[in-house]
Amino acid sequence: MAVNKTNNEKKVAAFFDVDNTLVRGAATILFGKIAFRDGTIKRRDIWRFAFEQMMFIRRGEKNNTLAGFKERALSVTKGYSVSSLEPLMQTVYESEIKPRLWPKTVAAVKEHLAQGHEVWLITAAPVELAELIAKDLGATGALGTVVGRNNGVLTGELIGEALHGQAKRKAAKKLAVERGISLSKSWAYSDSVNDLPLLTLVKNAVAVNPDKALTRYAEAANWDILRFKKRDLKRR
């Protein structure tokens, strides 16, 4: 149910993309890496995952083939019982994602929370992974891609849209209505020009490790730009 509030009473929120914004690399591809260790996917696929992870870090989402690899990484969940998903996701988070969290983006999350803002992760990664990250950081919540389930078993197929591009904008607008959030006072953080629909929805946009196209847009719009190096991960 929508929350009835005047604009002055509405909440402020900060929306964070995950891949290359909060985490160095792509969380879904990192999930595929763990699935390989578990014997769920074949060696030739993990080399493809590794290559795409490298390309993602170098070029962001400009690579049009990335979506296919993300879908393939999600597809390895097929046949897993829902009850087995939690420990697998925990392993992925602890061993692959948490060590790759950008300290300065995490600091931005904490700063927003300290100011009383709601913090939401919005990502094309599996919602379970997004919720795990959000919980560990103390964020308000997370929205992510949902994998289908049948009789307690994961189907490996997506339910609804992957939260990407315009879908992120729709999700943020819907959340704002439900939570009583003022988008005209809120923030959004992302690395990709594909997230312009989300970034232009709010008053305060921040480009984090932006790809070339987003860099040009952010500079023209006079947005804040944050850039990190791999060595920054060691300064935790």
Buried (B, 14 or more C-beta within 10 A) or exposed (E): EEEEEEEEEBBBBBBBBBBBBBBBBBBBBBBBBBBBEEEBBEEEBBEBBBEBBEBBBEEBBBBEEBBEBBBBBBBBBBEBEBEBBEEBBEBBBEEBBBEBBBEBBBEBBBEBBEEEBBBBBBBBBBBBBBBBBBEBBEBBBBBBBBBBBEEEBBBBBBEEBBBBBEBBBBBBBEBBEEBBBBBEBBBBBBBBBBBBBBBEBBEBBBBBBBBEBBBEBBEEEEBEBBEBEEEBBEEE
